[in-house]
Amino acid sequence: PDARKRAVDFYAASGADAGMVRFETMVGAPRITATIRGGIEYVINNAFLCSVGFSVTKGSTKGFVTAGHCGDPGDSVRIGSQPVGSFQASRFPGSDRAWVRVGSSHTLRPWVSDWSGGNVVVRGRSEAALGAAVCRSGRTTGYRCGTITAKNVTVNYAEGTVFGLSQSSACVGGGDSGGSWITGPGQAQGVTSGGNLQPGTNHNCGLPASQRRTFFQRLDPILSAYGLTLVRG
């Protein structure tokens, strides 16, 4: 609204035909919006890269879950060139969980990117059994699948110990942290924590499946800790 006078002055100076110009005033300034879905890249404090876990809500507030080691409360988050929100809560080590609040103008989708131009629809959050097939999505290695090989695992990272993680043979790479884990029927399982990355590489995809140790934080403890609701399709 405050730009109307400047627009009139600009038009008058241009010498354009009055019949070619129309002014419209809208409520609120135009902004670019982001679509939130599992597995896509986000940037923390314009410096570090992680991956979206799952779209969630807390009452009327929109957001997504991710790994705790990706950021601390107050850290800014950008998707593409668009600032979308900030970390609201985070815990690492001990656990590896966090959630990010995003602005109301952004769109939450009950999807996980399959990195082939499509999406896996999130239908629920029933926890899969030991030995079940599971897939994970992240910005570095895309959509990779394996089986759940262990539960309630204690992992001693250099940065600290994390308890109660699940383990899988699906491969992972740096930057996949926080990304989605989901079963074929569309049941959300958790978010990527870490793995035994090969020396000299940023992933463990070159290892035989029997030698891969990739870990994820179960989803239910994240939702219950922060009072979040999973967005489903």
Steps between C-alpha positions, in 0.01 A plus 500: 500500500776751576646446152198638312632858473835375370318288244297799380814713471679225310208467258481878445873521423483206258263668254315169458145486365260533793289219353791257541542545877297373795589522869400232750555505875522168683504413869849398612826495311566225243733225626650183357374187677663161548349152480614283789545125433722232640853446368558843346794723586494787745777738608577594861634851572593535131782252557411138577290249305253245633181330379133537594347212693120527499243778491339556840271741682482625856148631530472753216880535470669339201838331500710192438704254703869436444818394681610678816863526394395712199426811703428673830191697608494833319711388204357630172382268223485563127358282221638603162534878514206541736531547879229275644543490877723395788576216739257499792647213704794265464676227694839344429673295632298259715233510230516640147177689449381847404216687342494811285215750496414643157287798405128468436540590131697182427333178388534172691471180297458144632771388262850357492700569184604188309762704310364371168243773447238349729402471864410230750182597685519491880199299619584447866774422751470133592844382606648225279639179648860384511589363155241712318581679176550874542607793280655835578508830312761776517665775298838326451430139403133530405257215565667183628355181645608215725374311804476577871787302651488605868301707749576682824860557390745718694731694266819667619554795266807719546261779605326287764296185564147451367269233641204309357575531129389253234751357253464418130698374201378789281793720400538864605720802437595824670217753459236224513474568875147568615345344189201266487479127567185332369365154420334394175144536638577865575567466872739765635780349711746771599777741396861433402760526774825368348698203376839335451622717214787358296840663553570750225133523399187675621280187498488125562327407175814325374496249785319165470158514663617260770765752609286814501395645832258786447306638796170682536315665785152351540216739418265440795741633766541821297125555466429427867792710629382814317123444481500473119253343259615326183350631175347205313355444157 
